[in-house]
Amino acid sequence: MAGVTLGQQSGLLGSAERLATQVFVRAGVLPWFLIFSIIIFTFATETFLTGQNFMLVARQATYLVMVAMGQMVVLLTAGLDLSVGVMFAIASVVSSMVMVDVFNASGKEAVWGSIIAGCAAGMASGLLVGAINGIGVAFFRVPPFIMTLAMSTIVFGIALTITGGTPIYGMPDEFASVFGYGSAIGVPVPIWITIGFVVLVYVLLSWTRTGRYFYALGGNLKASMLSGISTRYYLFMAYVVCAAITTVAALMLTARLESGESNIGRDYPLNSIAACAIGGVSLFGGTGRLLNVVLGSIFIILVQNGMNLMRIGSYQQMIVIGILLVLAVIADNYRQKMLLTLKD
């Protein structure tokens, strides 16, 4: 009986190990990160595992989810966008300046006109950054790291020059009350906007030719070129799409802050890359699932929220996020090797 019991235990352990391996190969490291973090923070704090806190996490995650989706599009093409942070800065500054000027000139009769004008100007500024990135990478063959890093410096300098480093106030109250603090059916408006963009990006990547070409470019650029794909055009479009999604997030955060800020968005380049890596997006292009990226973004905000509840300082939180990024990349490399082994 003892031998049978030991055999059964060995069989159960073997089955559990195989199941864990299958989950890791299919979903990556994210499920394990989520399980461990929830367990740790649940025992460490009393308020973590509450509905109110989870709603707060979802509310705070909207901006990172948006940026990470844009970053994913670029990563699929084997690129990288380090300028997503300064897109927040320039879009926030430009939109608030235009909104305030139009609002002061037109008065309360043109509240929504000033909001539309400000948002349009902010979108244009963000799209311009994305277009310049795309032109540099696609047509002049500047490495994405160098191109987007240079744009980060340039655009941040422009934002600081425009504002002198001081916030811009005076936007219509309706802008903040709707897009910053508004809610519908008990759910904050930014969450609804983010859900809408998740659906749009999912359709783009899964059901359109453009999405398939993004994956193809990252999988094999030379083969894509030989098959007749306009690689320059789709590389360009990847950076424009990233900029468009990121700029919408910047406008929502501007509404939340009720001011134009040139210093917002500094953490989004690292956090968006971390969210994609943890969600299983290959940093070498061609591989990634959108829903995993969304969960990866929520996971990072969940970790930050838990560390805040544990009163861990912001500097220490940066260390933790950096470590998670390194671990995610190591795990992804190991997972890719396991996939190749299983295929053989």
C-alpha positions in Angstrom: 0.0 0.0 0.0 2.8 2.3 0.8 4.4 1.6 -2.6 1.1 2.4 -4.3 0.7 5.6 -2.3 4.2 6.7 -3.3 3.5 5.8 -6.9 0.3 7.8 -6.9 2.0 10.7 -5.3 4.8 10.6 -8.0 2.1 10.4 -10.7 0.3 13.4 -9.3 3.5 15.4 -9.0 4.4 14.4 -12.6 1.0 15.5 -13.8 1.2 18.8 -11.9 4.7 19.4 -13.4 3.5 18.7 -16.9 0.5 21.0 -16.4 2.7 23.8 -15.1 5.1 23.3 -18.1 2.2 23.5 -20.5 0.8 26.7 -18.8 4.3 28.3 -18.9 4.9 27.4 -22.6 1.4 28.6 -23.7 1.0 31.7 -21.5 4.5 32.6 -20.4 5.5 33.8 -17.0 2.6 36.2 -16.5 0.2 33.7 -14.7 2.9 32.8 -12.2 3.8 36.5 -11.6 0.1 37.3 -11.0 -0.4 34.3 -8.6 2.7 35.1 -6.5 1.9 38.9 -6.3 -1.7 38.4 -5.3 -0.7 35.9 -2.5 2.1 38.2 -1.2 0.1 41.4 -1.1 -3.0 39.6 0.3 -1.1 38.5 3.3 0.9 41.7 3.6 -2.0 44.2 3.6 -5.6 44.0 4.7 -7.0 46.4 2.0 -5.4 44.8 -1.1 -8.0 42.1 -1.7 -11.0 44.4 -1.8 -13.4 45.5 -4.6 -12.6 49.2 -4.0 -8.9 48.6 -4.4 -9.3 46.5 -7.6 -11.4 49.3 -9.1 -8.6 51.7 -8.2 -6.1 49.4 -9.9 -8.2 49.2 -13.0 -8.6 53.0 -13.0 -4.9 53.6 -12.7 -4.0 50.9 -15.2 -5.9 52.5 -18.1 -2.9 54.7 -19.2 -0.3 52.0 -19.1 -2.7 49.6 -20.9 -3.0 52.1 -23.7 0.7 52.8 -24.0 1.6 49.1 -23.8 -0.7 48.4 -26.7 1.0 51.0 -28.8 4.4 49.7 -27.7 3.3 46.2 -28.6 2.6 47.2 -32.2 6.1 48.5 -32.6 7.7 45.5 -30.8 5.9 43.2 -33.2 7.9 44.7 -36.1 11.2 44.1 -34.1 11.2 47.8 -33.2 11.2 49.8 -30.0 9.7 53.2 -29.0 11.4 55.0 -26.2 9.6 58.3 -27.0 6.2 57.3 -25.6 7.0 59.2 -22.5 7.6 62.5 -24.2 4.4 62.0 -26.3 2.6 62.4 -23.0 4.6 65.6 -22.3 4.1 67.3 -25.7 0.4 66.2 -26.1 -0.4 67.5 -22.6 1.4 70.8 -23.1 0.0 71.5 -26.6 -3.6 70.4 -25.9 -3.8 72.4 -22.7 -2.3 75.6 -24.2 -4.7 75.5 -27.2 -7.6 74.6 -25.0 -6.9 77.4 -22.6 -6.4 80.0 -25.4 -9.6 79.0 -27.3 -11.6 78.9 -24.0 -10.4 82.3 -22.9 -11.0 83.8 -26.3 -14.5 82.3 -26.9 -15.8 82.2 -23.4 -18.2 79.6 -21.8 -20.3 79.5 -25.0 -17.6 77.5 -26.7 -16.6 75.1 -24.0 -16.7 72.0 -26.1 -15.3 73.8 -29.0 -12.2 74.6 -27.0 -12.0 71.0 -25.7 -12.2 69.6 -29.3 -9.6 72.1 -30.5 -7.3 71.3 -27.7 -7.6 67.5 -28.1 -7.1 67.9 -31.9 -3.9 69.9 -31.4 -2.7 67.4 -28.8 -3.3 64.5 -31.1 -1.6 66.3 -34.0 1.5 66.8 -31.8 1.7 63.2 -30.7 1.1 61.9 -34.3 3.9 64.2 -35.5 6.3 62.6 -33.1 5.2 59.1 -34.3 5.5 60.1 -38.0 9.0 61.4 -37.5 10.0 58.2 -35.7 8.5 56.2 -38.5 10.2 58.2 -41.2 13.6 57.8 -39.5 13.2 54.1 -38.9 11.5 53.1 -42.2 13.0 55.3 -44.8 16.4 56.4 -43.4 17.1 53.0 -41.6 18.0 54.7 -38.3 17.9 52.0 -35.6 14.7 52.3 -33.6 16.6 52.6 -30.3 18.6 55.6 -31.5 15.7 57.2 -33.4 13.3 57.1 -30.5 15.9 58.0 -27.9 16.9 61.0 -29.9 13.2 62.1 -30.3 12.8 61.7 -26.5 15.5 64.2 -25.9 14.3 66.6 -28.6 10.6 66.6 -27.8 11.2 66.8 -24.0 13.4 69.9 -24.7 10.7 71.4 -26.8 8.0 70.8 -24.1 10.2 72.4 -21.4 11.0 75.3 -23.7 7.3 76.0 -24.3 6.3 75.8 -20.6 9.5 76.8 -18.8 8.8 73.7 -16.7 5.6 75.1 -15.1 2.2 73.5 -15.4 -0.5 75.1 -17.6 -3.9 75.7 -15.8 -7.2 77.2 -16.9 -8.8 74.4 -18.9 -12.6 74.0 -18.9 -13.9 72.1 -15.9 -15.9 69.9 -18.3 -12.8 68.4 -19.7 -11.7 67.0 -16.3 -15.2 66.2 -15.1 -15.9 64.0 -18.2 -12.6 62.5 -19.3 -10.8 62.6 -16.0 -13.3 61.8 -13.3 -16.5 61.0 -15.2 -18.2 57.6 -15.0 -20.9 55.7 -16.9 -22.9 52.8 -15.3 -20.6 53.1 -12.3 -17.4 52.6 -14.4 -15.0 55.5 -15.0 -15.0 56.9 -18.5 -11.2 56.3 -19.0 -11.9 52.6 -18.5 -14.6 52.6 -21.1 -12.3 54.4 -23.6 -9.5 51.9 -22.9 -11.8 48.9 -23.4 -12.9 50.4 -26.7 -9.2 50.7 -27.8 -8.5 47.2 -26.7 -11.2 46.0 -29.0 -10.0 48.2 -31.9 -6.4 47.1 -31.5 -7.5 43.4 -31.2 -9.4 43.8 -34.5 -6.4 45.5 -36.1 -3.9 42.9 -35.2 -6.1 39.8 -35.6 -8.5 40.5 -38.4 -6.8 42.9 -40.8 -4.0 42.7 -43.4 -2.1 45.5 -41.6 -2.0 43.5 -38.4 -0.7 40.4 -40.2 2.0 42.4 -41.9 3.1 43.8 -38.5 3.7 40.2 -37.4 5.4 39.3 -40.6 7.8 42.2 -40.5 9.0 41.2 -37.0 9.1 37.5 -38.0 11.3 38.0 -41.1 11.8 41.5 -42.6 13.7 40.2 -45.7 11.1 37.5 -46.4 8.4 40.1 -46.1 10.1 42.4 -48.5 10.6 39.6 -51.0 6.9 38.6 -50.7 5.9 42.0 -51.9 4.9 43.7 -48.7 5.6 47.4 -48.6 7.9 47.1 -45.5 8.7 50.8 -45.3 5.0 51.8 -45.3 4.0 49.3 -42.6 7.1 50.1 -40.4 6.1 53.8 -40.7 2.5 52.9 -39.8 3.5 50.9 -36.7 5.1 54.1 -35.1 2.1 56.2 -36.1 -0.4 53.7 -34.6 1.8 53.6 -31.4 1.7 57.4 -31.3 -2.0 57.6 -31.8 -2.9 55.2 -29.0 -0.3 56.8 -26.6 -1.6 60.3 -27.3 -5.1 59.4 -26.4 -3.8 58.1 -23.1 -1.9 61.4 -22.7 -5.1 63.4 -23.2 -6.9 61.3 -20.6 -4.1 61.8 -18.1 -4.1 65.5 -18.8 -7.8 65.6 -18.0 -7.1 63.7 -14.8 -4.4 66.1 -13.7 -6.5 69.1 -14.8 -3.3 70.8 -16.1 -0.8 70.5 -18.9 2.5 69.0 -17.6 5.8 68.7 -19.3 7.1 66.2 -16.7 4.5 63.5 -17.0 5.1 60.2 -18.8 8.6 59.6 -17.6 8.0 56.0 -16.4 6.0 54.8 -19.4 8.8 53.7 -21.7 10.2 51.2 -19.2 6.8 50.2 -17.8 5.3 49.7 -21.3 8.2 47.5 -22.4 8.0 45.6 -19.1 4.3 45.0 -19.6 4.9 43.7 -23.1 7.8 41.5 -22.0 5.9 40.1 -19.1 2.9 39.5 -21.4 5.0 37.4 -23.7 5.8 39.8 -26.5 9.1 38.9 -28.0 11.6 41.8 -28.0 12.9 40.4 -31.3 9.6 40.8 -33.0 6.9 38.7 -34.6 5.4 37.2 -31.4 2.8 38.5 -28.9 -0.8 38.4 -27.8 -2.8 41.6 -27.1 -4.8 40.3 -24.1 -1.6 39.1 -22.4 -0.2 42.6 -22.8 -3.3 44.1 -21.2 -2.9 41.6 -18.3 0.8 42.5 -18.1 0.0 46.2 -17.8 -2.6 45.5 -15.0 0.0 43.3 -13.3 2.5 46.1 -13.1 0.0 48.5 -11.7 -1.2 45.8 -9.3 2.4 45.4 -8.1 2.8 49.2 -7.7 -0.5 49.4 -5.8 0.5 46.5 -3.5 3.9 48.1 -2.8 2.2 51.5 -2.1 -0.1 49.7 0.4 3.1 48.2 2.0 4.6 51.7 2.1 7.5 50.8 -0.1 9.2 53.9 -1.5 9.0 54.9 -5.2 12.8 54.4 -5.7 12.5 50.8 -4.4 9.6 50.3 -6.7 11.7 51.2 -9.7 14.2 48.5 -8.7 11.4 45.9 -8.5 10.0 46.8 -11.9 13.5 46.6 -13.4 14.1 43.2 -11.9 10.7 41.9 -13.1 11.6 43.1 -16.7 14.9 41.2 -16.6 13.2 38.1 -15.2 10.5 38.3 -17.9 13.0 38.4 -20.7 15.0 35.5 -19.2 11.8 33.5 -18.8 10.7 34.3 -22.4 14.1 33.2 -23.8 13.7 29.9 -21.9 10.2 29.6 -23.1 11.2 30.0 -26.7 13.8 27.3 -26.3 11.1 25.0 -24.9 8.8 25.7 -27.8 11.6 24.8 -30.3 12.2 21.6 -28.4 8.5 20.7 -28.4 8.3 21.3 -32.2 11.3 19.1 -32.8 
